[in-house]
Amino acid sequence: MTERDAFLQDIENELRQIRAASLWKNERVIASAQGARVRVRGGGDSDGDGGGDSDGDGEREVLNLCANNYLGLAADAELIRAAAAALEDHGLGMASVRFICGTSDLHRALEEALAEFLGGEDAVLYPSCFDANGGLFEPLLSEQDAVISDALNHASIIDGIRLCKARRFRYANRDLDALESCLREARDGGARRIIVATDGVFSMDGTFAPLAEMRVLADRFGAWLMVDDCHATGFVGARGAGTPSLAGVRVELLTGTLGKALGGAAGGYVVAASPVADLLRQRSRPYLFSNALPPAVVAAALAAVSRVAAADDLRRRLDDNAALWRDLLSRAGFSLLEGGHPIVPVMLMDAGKATALAAALWERGVYVTAFSFPVVPRGEARIRTQLSAALDRDDLIFAAEQFRDAAGSLGIFS
Ligand SMILES: Cc1ncc(COP(=O)(O)O)c(C=O)c1O
């Protein structure tokens, strides 16, 4: 075998190992807009008995309880109209990075609107929040500095920290004593600048970072606070301004996504003081060296920001849905992680049970995803359900009945 062939064979072996460890991620193919119900191609109907509505073309409709479409804006008519108008006026895209000839009036308008909405001086758009987090730390921190990160932070924060030269500290999830020890060690070690980095909401658990207490600690040690609010912006806090607003604190660095509650298309941003935003524009590599966001996406996000700031109706509906869903599932005997966030993890504790339940629910027309080790700690397998303002009361009653019946037929509670 040539070295060239051996390369490919190694990859095939690695794929076999992923499958053997039950870690293979299957992608279902959705042939409709994102919403409370989606039409899924092929159906993935393993026992062949249908379930859900089938139109005979190999597509079926399922109730979707696993999207980040928190406010139900992914197929909102007003946002789509804004995107369509920008497509007409501004074309498909800028064919340029921002600093060459990729900055349109829409990009600047969205940056200003995000800064205003989220209480910062300026905002910097990125192709994704993964890129925003990936490009944030390296321009701000050097060998003389320190970065302190929650152990459950999103992969993009972890990768962004890896790309900077600062001394790294990690503290147990939401553990304020451990954070304080890290801060003390960083200061005693002579760190010049310190950033404490956290998710505002931890996406596997739906739990909130203790931002008020973290602010006090950060101030005591002269540190900056960085919050990734992907699972909060638009629906947590007054006017949907996110976890800092809920906790009543200011943060120096706020990152977020346009790919969840703010319409669900794509894009990310950093909100910060003007000098920080200016430095990111000069030095942050994913900003400097990647194509500008398409104008249609930017225009839709701009419409989303103004819709969301006034969307108490949608936030109320989302909160009511989350409360009803928690109540229905608890009464059906499921064990949930406590909290008030629309991420509602249904704890099965066993990877086999979680996978079997998700498959049985799929057969019954309910689309959910099972998570097990290494995505969540060993022995804490779960189905992560996510609520949306697009769902209604009947949807949730139907889904809860399916959860109860599927679990009963699988003997999950026995
Ligand atoms: C906490 C968190 N941060 C960052 C990201 C990345 O966001 P984007 O999809 O905009 O790259 C995600 C998306 O899954 C996320 O959940």
The ligand as a Gaussian input file, in Angstrom:
#p B3LYP/6-31G(d) Opt

LIG

0 1
 C      -22.518000      29.065000      23.513000
 C      -22.221000      29.138000      22.041000
 N      -21.227000      29.907000      21.595000
 C      -20.923000      29.996000      20.285000
 C      -21.635000      29.286000      19.345000
 C      -21.282000      29.421000      17.900000
 O      -22.208000      30.247000      17.278000
 P      -22.300000      30.302000      15.680000
 O      -23.246000      29.206000      15.278000
 O      -22.764000      31.674000      15.371000
 O      -20.914000      30.035000      15.180000
 C      -22.684000      28.465000      19.752000
 C      -23.444000      27.688000      18.739000
 O      -23.749000      26.545000      18.888000
 C      -22.992000      28.374000      21.125000
 O      -23.987000      27.588000      21.566000

